[in-house]
Structure formats: structure tokens, C-alpha cells
Amino acid sequence: MLRIVKAGFLTILLSFLVAGYAFAEEAPTRILIISDLQITDDESSCGRFADALADMAMQDPYPDAIVINGDLTNDGQEEEWELYRSTLSDSGISIPIFATNGNHDIGRGEDAKPDDVYTQERDLFFQYTDFCGTGDDQLEYMDFSVAVNGYHVIALGNGNGNWHQEYTETQLQWFEDELLRCTREDAGKPVLVLTHEGIPNTVSGTLSEDSGQDWEF
């Protein structure tokens, strides 16, 4: 039984039970998901994040993991990361926390940043999120795959340094292979797939200009 709880800044809690995979003896696995903290160098910008963490800490049963799905910071600066870390530390949350990178964390702007700035921002992301990706390609593109109580979580990062999500052939091949591995290891269980920005041409707000609905719609 998997319960995915999505907590926004108003901490609206949504839960669902994945049909077809529930055994009476299995305790629910709870994964809480938030995104777009966009913490600045002003301490007041951490208030909503602190409130969300406080609400998470009061959940019963206690969550098994938290995923922060990108844009933890507003500009990817070390001062912002320090505030993120201190807010998290003050919360007393002790469960695993996994983070995907967002365009505000790394590569903010319409064009790719210079290589040295991009590398610095990526290193800060790794340092302050205890990034769990392994292998050269996963470090390059900031992808990762983890298991929470036997439920797999796959995240695709934005490793191109651009404002909008773009995937390389290497990433897509890794994702295909990893998804196949996870479904084979735990057949019948859902796999949670995360990416900060919507995949182009899939849902509302991601359609191309030719469709009459671009990113600014």
C-alpha cells in the first residue's frame, strides 16, 4: 500500500491508495512531496517551508520520506542554501529527504550559464541536498533512483543548465533501463517518477507554440 501525500505551502494533504496492490498485513508507505520553496537570502522566505515541515512532523502515521521536487532556492546561491539547511535542521525532521534540482537552483535564465557558474551551482546542490545519485551520468544530469520500503522513486534532473527541461539521449536511455529494472524487481508495484518541470508536449502548460499553448500560457 502506497500513500503519496502532496503538501503545498497551504499544506493541502492529498492521499491515494494504489488499487490492485494492497495486502492487509502491509503498513502504508507515506511519501510527502513539496516543491518550489524558492528560498532567498532573506530569512522571511523560509516561513512557508518551516510551516510545511511542522505540518509534516505532525502526520500520523509519520511519513517514510520527503521529496522536494525542485527550486529549493531562488538563485542557487550559498546564502540561500544555508537558510534551507538551517530551516530543515530546526524542524527536527529525521526521515530521508530526497531532492530534484530545479531551474532556479541551477541554470536560472533563458540561456545556459557559463560553465564555471553552472559547476559551482551544481556542486552546491550536491552539497546541501546530500544528493543520492550514483555513477558519472547520474552526477552529470542529476538523476537518481531510490527505494522507499520497496517502492521505487526515479527522478530526472535538468542537467543542461537551461531554463526549460531538456533530456539527453543518455538520460532517456538510463530512465528506460531503470524503469524496466524497477518494474521487474517489484512487479505490480507503482513506480513514482519525478521531474521538476513538466515534460514538453505532455500536459497543459507544456505544449509548443505551434499548438497555440506555449510555456507562458
N, C-alpha and C positions, 0 to 999 in steps of 0.2 A: 504494500500500500504506500503510495507516494502522495504526499500533500505538498504542493508548491504554493507558498504564500508570498504574494507580491505586496510589498509595503511601500507606498509612496510617501511623500512628505506629510500628507494628512493621515498616513498610516492606515489606509484603507486595506483591510486584510481580505484577500480572496483565497479560497481553498477549493481544491477539487480532488476527487478520487478518480484515479485512472481505472476505468472499467475493465474488467476481464483479468485483473491481476490483484487479487486481494485474498489473503488467507487469514482466517480468524486468529491464528496464533502470531501473525506478524504485526509488530508495532509499527505505527505510521512513521515514515521518514519525512521530516519537515525541512524544506529548503526555502529560506526567505530571500527575496530578490528586491534590490533597490537600485537606483541609477541616478545619474546627473546631480551629484552633490554640488559640483562646481564651486568648491571651496576657494575663496580668495585669500589674500594676506590679511584680511580683516576678521578678527575673531567672531564678530557677529554673524558671519556667513556660515558658521558651524552649528547654529542653533537648531535648524531643522534636522540636521544629521544627528545631533545629540538626542533630540526628541524621538526620532525614529529608532535609535539604538535603545533608548529607555523602554519604548513600547515592545521591542523585540525581547528584551530581557524579562518582560512580564508574561511572555507567552507560556501557556501551559497546555500540552507538554512543551518543554523547552526545545527550540529548534536545533536541528543537527548541523546546519551550516548556513552561512550567509554568502550570497553572491552580490557583488557590487558591479553592475553591468556598464561600466564606462563613465567617463567625465567625473572622476573623483575630484579633480581640481579644475580651476578655470583657465589657468595658463601653463600648467606643468612646472611651476617654479618651486624651488626647495622650501620657501617660506610657507607655501600652501600645503605642501606635503607634511611639513612639521605640524601644522594645525590639524591636518587629517589624523596623523598618528596620535597626537595628544588627546583629541576628542575620542578616538577609539579606545585609548588606554584608560581614560577617565570613566568610560562606560562600564568597565568591568566584564565586558563580553569575552568569553574564553573559548568559544567554539571556532571551528575552522572558518576562515573568511577567504574567499577567492575573488579576484578582481580581473575584469577585462579592461583593456585600455580604450579610451575614447578620443575623439579628435581634439578635445580641449586638453587632454593630458599630454598628447604627443602629436605634433604636426598641425597645430591650430593655424588656420589661414587658408586661403584659396589655393596657394601653391606650396609645394614641399619646402620645408625649412632647410637651411644649409646643413650639411652632413654632421658638422660638429655640434650644432644645437640639437638636432634630432637625436644624436647619440647620447648627449647629456640628458635629455628629457626621458629617453628610454631607460637609461641607467637609473634615474631617479624613480621611475615607475617600478622597476625591478626591486630596488632597494626598499621602498616604502610599502610595497604590497606583498613582499615575500613570494614573488612570482613562482609558480609551481611548474611551469613548462620545462620540458627536458629535451635535449637534442638541439643541434645547431639551427635547424629550420624553425623549430618552435620558438627559440630565443630570437631569431631574426624577425619572425612575423607575429610574435606574442600570442601564439595559440597554446592551448593546453587541454588536457583531458584528465579528469579525476573521477573517482568513485566515492559516493556518499552512501554508506550502508548498502552497497551493491547496486546503486543507481548511478548511471554514468552521466557526467556533465562534460560536454565538449564546448569549448569557446574558441571562436575565430577572432583574432585580433586585427587591428588596422595597422599593418606593418609597412605601409607605403609612405607615411609622413604627409599625406594629403588630407584635405578637409572631409572628403567623402570616402566611404568604404570602397576599396578595390581589393580583389583577391587575386593572388598569383596562381599560376598553374600548380606550383609546388604546394601551396596551401590547399587547393581544392583536391589534389590527389591525396594529401595527408588526411584531409577530412573524410574523403570517401573510404580510405583504408581504415581509419579509426572508427568510423560509424559501423562498418562491417564487423570489425573486431568486437566492438561493444555488444552488438546485437547477437553475435554468435556466443559470446561468453555468458550472456544473461538473456536468453531467448524469451520473448514475451514481456520483458520489462521495457518501459519507455526510456528513451534517451533524451535528456534535456540539452538543447543546442542553443547557444547564446552568441550574440554579436551586438556590438553597441548600436550601430546604425542599421537600419533596415536594408536588406539585400535589394539592390536596384531592380525595378520592374517586377516586384512581387506583390506589394500591398499599397494601400492608399498613402500618398506622400512620397513614394519611391519611384513613381513612373516617369518615363523620359519626357522631354519636351515635346517630342513628336506625338505623344499620346494626349497632349493637352493638359497634362498634370505633371509639373516638374517639382523639384525639391522645395520651391518656395510656395507651393500651393497651400 
